[in-house]
Amino acid sequence: MQIRTHIKIHGKVQGVFFRDHTIKKANQLGDITGYVCNNADGTVDIVAEGPENKIDDFIDRCSSGPSTSEVTKVDVEKYMFTGEFEDFDIRY
């Protein structure tokens, strides 16, 4: 089953290549589309779509981030798949 998820990452997650790390993880898993972006409040937002098992794995991988980050909290909401995205990229 295909799903869409919104993931909000809290902690020391900006200025530590978290977005690049996220793109690499999405590409490694394959079949994941969407985007990652920094928020003004210091959090990182990720919107991703793909097979539920890969999305669950992706969430786990994003929960730790790169070694330079310090993830303190991860909020996850799951939605119906929309097919909105063609690839996974950074939004500014």
ChimeraX commands (.cxc) that place a marker at each C-alpha (Angstrom):
marker #1 position 0.00,0.00,0.00 radius 0.5
marker #1 position 1.26,3.50,-0.89 radius 0.5
marker #1 position 1.10,6.20,1.79 radius 0.5
marker #1 position 2.04,9.82,2.40 radius 0.5
marker #1 position 3.70,10.99,5.61 radius 0.5
marker #1 position 4.64,14.28,7.20 radius 0.5
marker #1 position 7.67,14.02,9.49 radius 0.5
marker #1 position 8.82,16.89,11.71 radius 0.5
marker #1 position 12.31,16.52,13.16 radius 0.5
marker #1 position 13.26,18.49,16.30 radius 0.5
marker #1 position 16.69,19.08,17.83 radius 0.5
marker #1 position 20.02,20.17,16.37 radius 0.5
marker #1 position 18.98,19.46,12.80 radius 0.5
marker #1 position 19.85,22.60,10.85 radius 0.5
marker #1 position 23.36,23.44,9.70 radius 0.5
marker #1 position 24.40,19.78,10.06 radius 0.5
marker #1 position 23.61,18.48,6.53 radius 0.5
marker #1 position 20.36,16.89,7.69 radius 0.5
marker #1 position 18.60,17.64,4.40 radius 0.5
marker #1 position 21.42,16.06,2.36 radius 0.5
marker #1 position 21.33,13.04,4.67 radius 0.5
marker #1 position 17.58,12.75,4.13 radius 0.5
marker #1 position 17.88,12.81,0.33 radius 0.5
marker #1 position 20.57,10.10,0.45 radius 0.5
marker #1 position 18.35,7.89,2.62 radius 0.5
marker #1 position 15.36,8.37,0.30 radius 0.5
marker #1 position 17.49,7.51,-2.73 radius 0.5
marker #1 position 19.00,4.44,-1.02 radius 0.5
marker #1 position 15.56,3.05,-0.26 radius 0.5
marker #1 position 14.17,3.91,-3.69 radius 0.5
marker #1 position 10.49,4.46,-4.54 radius 0.5
marker #1 position 10.28,7.42,-2.11 radius 0.5
marker #1 position 9.24,10.83,-3.42 radius 0.5
marker #1 position 8.64,14.15,-1.70 radius 0.5
marker #1 position 10.78,16.85,-0.15 radius 0.5
marker #1 position 12.70,18.04,2.89 radius 0.5
marker #1 position 12.93,21.64,4.11 radius 0.5
marker #1 position 14.15,23.73,7.04 radius 0.5
marker #1 position 11.63,25.66,9.13 radius 0.5
marker #1 position 12.12,29.06,10.75 radius 0.5
marker #1 position 11.67,27.47,14.20 radius 0.5
marker #1 position 14.79,25.27,13.75 radius 0.5
marker #1 position 12.93,22.06,12.88 radius 0.5
marker #1 position 13.08,20.12,9.63 radius 0.5
marker #1 position 9.94,19.07,7.73 radius 0.5
marker #1 position 9.84,16.02,5.51 radius 0.5
marker #1 position 6.91,15.07,3.29 radius 0.5
marker #1 position 7.35,11.67,1.71 radius 0.5
marker #1 position 5.29,9.24,-0.32 radius 0.5
marker #1 position 5.91,5.63,-1.20 radius 0.5
marker #1 position 5.28,2.02,-0.17 radius 0.5
marker #1 position 4.33,1.83,3.50 radius 0.5
marker #1 position 7.17,-0.55,4.42 radius 0.5
marker #1 position 9.76,1.76,2.82 radius 0.5
marker #1 position 8.22,4.84,4.44 radius 0.5
marker #1 position 8.43,3.14,7.85 radius 0.5
marker #1 position 12.11,2.33,7.22 radius 0.5
marker #1 position 12.68,5.90,6.00 radius 0.5
marker #1 position 11.15,7.31,9.21 radius 0.5
marker #1 position 13.52,5.15,11.28 radius 0.5
marker #1 position 16.52,6.35,9.26 radius 0.5
marker #1 position 15.50,10.00,9.57 radius 0.5
marker #1 position 15.05,9.60,13.32 radius 0.5
marker #1 position 18.79,9.40,13.82 radius 0.5
marker #1 position 20.08,11.77,11.13 radius 0.5
marker #1 position 23.75,12.33,10.33 radius 0.5
marker #1 position 26.37,12.02,13.08 radius 0.5
marker #1 position 26.56,15.83,13.39 radius 0.5
marker #1 position 22.85,16.10,14.30 radius 0.5
marker #1 position 21.06,15.60,17.61 radius 0.5
marker #1 position 17.47,14.52,17.07 radius 0.5
marker #1 position 15.39,15.07,20.20 radius 0.5
marker #1 position 11.87,14.41,18.89 radius 0.5
marker #1 position 10.17,13.08,15.76 radius 0.5
marker #1 position 6.52,13.80,14.97 radius 0.5
marker #1 position 4.91,11.59,12.33 radius 0.5
marker #1 position 1.53,11.86,10.67 radius 0.5
marker #1 position 0.39,9.46,7.94 radius 0.5
marker #1 position -2.07,10.31,5.18 radius 0.5
marker #1 position -3.53,8.91,2.00 radius 0.5
marker #1 position -1.14,8.66,-0.95 radius 0.5
marker #1 position -1.58,11.47,-3.51 radius 0.5
marker #1 position 1.09,10.77,-6.14 radius 0.5
marker #1 position 1.96,14.47,-6.11 radius 0.5
marker #1 position 5.75,14.11,-6.42 radius 0.5
marker #1 position 8.07,12.79,-9.13 radius 0.5
marker #1 position 11.28,12.73,-7.08 radius 0.5
marker #1 position 12.71,13.62,-3.67 radius 0.5
marker #1 position 14.38,17.00,-3.27 radius 0.5
marker #1 position 15.17,19.96,-1.02 radius 0.5
marker #1 position 12.73,22.85,-0.84 radius 0.5
marker #1 position 13.88,26.27,0.28 radius 0.5
marker link #1:1,2 radius 0.2
marker link #1:2,3 radius 0.2
marker link #1:3,4 radius 0.2
marker link #1:4,5 radius 0.2
marker link #1:5,6 radius 0.2
marker link #1:6,7 radius 0.2
marker link #1:7,8 radius 0.2
marker link #1:8,9 radius 0.2
marker link #1:9,10 radius 0.2
marker link #1:10,11 radius 0.2
marker link #1:11,12 radius 0.2
marker link #1:12,13 radius 0.2
marker link #1:13,14 radius 0.2
marker link #1:14,15 radius 0.2
marker link #1:15,16 radius 0.2
marker link #1:16,17 radius 0.2
marker link #1:17,18 radius 0.2
marker link #1:18,19 radius 0.2
marker link #1:19,20 radius 0.2
marker link #1:20,21 radius 0.2
marker link #1:21,22 radius 0.2
marker link #1:22,23 radius 0.2
marker link #1:23,24 radius 0.2
marker link #1:24,25 radius 0.2
marker link #1:25,26 radius 0.2
marker link #1:26,27 radius 0.2
marker link #1:27,28 radius 0.2
marker link #1:28,29 radius 0.2
marker link #1:29,30 radius 0.2
marker link #1:30,31 radius 0.2
marker link #1:31,32 radius 0.2
marker link #1:32,33 radius 0.2
marker link #1:33,34 radius 0.2
marker link #1:34,35 radius 0.2
marker link #1:35,36 radius 0.2
marker link #1:36,37 radius 0.2
marker link #1:37,38 radius 0.2
marker link #1:38,39 radius 0.2
marker link #1:39,40 radius 0.2
marker link #1:40,41 radius 0.2
marker link #1:41,42 radius 0.2
marker link #1:42,43 radius 0.2
marker link #1:43,44 radius 0.2
marker link #1:44,45 radius 0.2
marker link #1:45,46 radius 0.2
marker link #1:46,47 radius 0.2
marker link #1:47,48 radius 0.2
marker link #1:48,49 radius 0.2
marker link #1:49,50 radius 0.2
marker link #1:50,51 radius 0.2
marker link #1:51,52 radius 0.2
marker link #1:52,53 radius 0.2
marker link #1:53,54 radius 0.2
marker link #1:54,55 radius 0.2
marker link #1:55,56 radius 0.2
marker link #1:56,57 radius 0.2
marker link #1:57,58 radius 0.2
marker link #1:58,59 radius 0.2
marker link #1:59,60 radius 0.2
marker link #1:60,61 radius 0.2
marker link #1:61,62 radius 0.2
marker link #1:62,63 radius 0.2
marker link #1:63,64 radius 0.2
marker link #1:64,65 radius 0.2
marker link #1:65,66 radius 0.2
marker link #1:66,67 radius 0.2
marker link #1:67,68 radius 0.2
marker link #1:68,69 radius 0.2
marker link #1:69,70 radius 0.2
marker link #1:70,71 radius 0.2
marker link #1:71,72 radius 0.2
marker link #1:72,73 radius 0.2
marker link #1:73,74 radius 0.2
marker link #1:74,75 radius 0.2
marker link #1:75,76 radius 0.2
marker link #1:76,77 radius 0.2
marker link #1:77,78 radius 0.2
marker link #1:78,79 radius 0.2
marker link #1:79,80 radius 0.2
marker link #1:80,81 radius 0.2
marker link #1:81,82 radius 0.2
marker link #1:82,83 radius 0.2
marker link #1:83,84 radius 0.2
marker link #1:84,85 radius 0.2
marker link #1:85,86 radius 0.2
marker link #1:86,87 radius 0.2
marker link #1:87,88 radius 0.2
marker link #1:88,89 radius 0.2
marker link #1:89,90 radius 0.2
marker link #1:90,91 radius 0.2
marker link #1:91,92 radius 0.2
view
